[in-house]
Amino acid sequence: MTLTTPHRPHAETHFTGSEFVRDIVIGMSDGLTVPFALAAGLSGAVDSSGIILTAGLAEVAAGAIAMGLGGYMAGRTDIEHFATERVREEREVAEVPQREVTEVTDILRSYGLDEDDATRVVNSIKADKKRWVDFMMRFELGLEEPDPKRASRSALTIALAYIAGGMIPLSPYFLFGSVTTALLVSVLVTLLALLVFGYIKGLFTTGKPVRSAAQTVIVGGLAASAAFLIAKALG
């Protein structure tokens, strides 16, 4: 009697939220480091939690708006660039089809297709102009059509991530009247937040969370230390 093991379909698990994660990383990393450096710098120059909070909140608001607009403009640029390139590719397919056929053939050969197979695939692709242009956009130019909602979604994600990050180093100044105490607590909670954020960022991006956590903490710590020392020296 022969026992057979039932075949289990292979389930691929790929992370597909890279753009969303990128926006969070952009907003959160700046949100943690810039207000942290500002608060630390002011702590070396003034002895008022109220002044530090006012300046810090103003910076968080301005930074969130600026970063959000930057994300929006980047998203719009991607959309406009794709549209421009697609119009150009459509014109080339219509006006110089033979040159485009040669380009498709070269692309297919680079993937290991022989002459006969490449010819059959080319004939199939060029039978549909839209499919032909789609192929050239993806395989010649390396462009994928952007989500039309990408720009506004990116702006909102970056801005909210910046605000969330910025409130962490400022929160101790809400709780403690002593600037020295608030600064010490801010340093502790922000370095911990940088450590956690860097670890999660590395987990989703580089696959090396420990190294990412260490790098994030070092960069944030150096920025805050430099701001504090400069403000102390000038004060």
Secondary structure, 3 states (H helix, E strand, C coil): CCCCCCCCCCCCCCCCCHHHHHHHHHHHHHHHHHHHHHHHHHHCCCCCHHHHHHHHHHHHHHHHHHHHHHHHHHHHHHHHHHHHHHHHHHHHHHHCHHHHHHHHHHHHHHCCCCHHHHHHHHHHHHCCHHHHHHHHHHHHCCCCCCCCCHHHHHHHHHHHHHHHHHHHHHHHHHHCCCHHHHHHHHHHHHHHHHHHHHHHHHHHCCCCHHHHHHHHHHHHHHHHHHHHHHHHHHC
